[in-house]
Amino acid sequence: MEEDNRGAIQDFNKSIELKPTALAYYNRGYSKGKLEDYHGAIQDFTKAIELEPEYALAYYFRGIAKYELGDIDGGCLDLSKAGELGDETAYDTIRDLCN
């Protein structure tokens, strides 16, 4: 599975080089998160949010990455924003991680 994520990151690098989109940054960030590269994941999710400010899933997974790095407040704020933007699962995660 690790190799799949590494290969996916290479594919997303090429995709971003050709046409940087919020989805490409999100997908690369997701793959980095699977490899526990939380700093890299946060950078990509942040770029996805810059390109598409209402990208609920990017907020959600950026929140998870922040939480994994020990930034509980920042992670919970991002999870809350994901919920505000319509991600219903964010509230369950907030209950589990933020209270």
Backbone hydrogen bonds, N-H to C=O, Kabsch-Sander energy under -0.5 kcal/mol:
donor,donor_aa,acceptor,acceptor_aa,energy
5,N,1,M,-1.8
6,R,2,E,-2.2
7,G,3,E,-2.8
8,A,4,D,-2.3
9,I,5,N,-2.4
10,Q,6,R,-1.9
11,D,7,G,-2.2
12,F,8,A,-2.9
13,N,9,I,-2.6
14,K,10,Q,-1.9
15,S,11,D,-2.3
16,I,12,F,-2.9
17,E,13,N,-2.2
18,L,14,K,-2.2
19,K,15,S,-3.2
21,T,19,K,-0.5
25,Y,21,T,-2.2
26,Y,22,A,-2.7
27,N,23,L,-2.8
28,R,24,A,-2.3
29,G,25,Y,-2.6
30,Y,26,Y,-2.6
31,S,27,N,-2.2
32,K,28,R,-2.4
33,G,29,G,-2.5
34,K,30,Y,-2.0
35,L,31,S,-1.2
36,E,33,G,-1.8
37,D,32,K,-2.8
38,Y,36,E,-1.4
41,A,37,D,-2.4
42,I,38,Y,-2.5
43,Q,39,H,-2.0
44,D,40,G,-2.1
45,F,41,A,-3.0
46,T,42,I,-2.5
47,K,43,Q,-1.9
48,A,44,D,-2.4
49,I,45,F,-2.2
50,E,46,T,-2.2
51,L,47,K,-2.1
52,E,48,A,-2.1
55,Y,52,E,-1.7
56,A,54,E,-1.5
59,Y,55,Y,-1.8
60,Y,56,A,-2.6
61,F,57,L,-2.7
62,R,58,A,-2.0
63,G,59,Y,-2.4
64,I,60,Y,-1.9
65,A,61,F,-2.3
66,K,62,R,-2.6
67,Y,63,G,-2.4
68,E,64,I,-2.6
69,L,65,A,-1.3
70,G,67,Y,-1.9
71,D,66,K,-2.5
72,I,70,G,-1.6
75,G,71,D,-2.7
76,C,72,I,-2.8
77,L,73,D,-2.3
78,D,74,G,-2.1
79,L,75,G,-2.3
80,S,76,C,-2.3
81,K,77,L,-2.2
82,A,78,D,-2.4
83,G,79,L,-2.1
84,E,80,S,-2.4
85,L,81,K,-1.9
86,G,83,G,-1.7
87,D,82,A,-2.6
88,E,86,G,-1.2
90,A,87,D,-1.2
91,Y,88,E,-0.9
92,D,88,E,-0.6
93,T,89,T,-2.0
94,I,90,A,-2.6
95,R,91,Y,-2.2
96,D,92,D,-1.9
97,L,93,T,-2.8
98,C,94,I,-2.8
99,N,94,I,-0.5
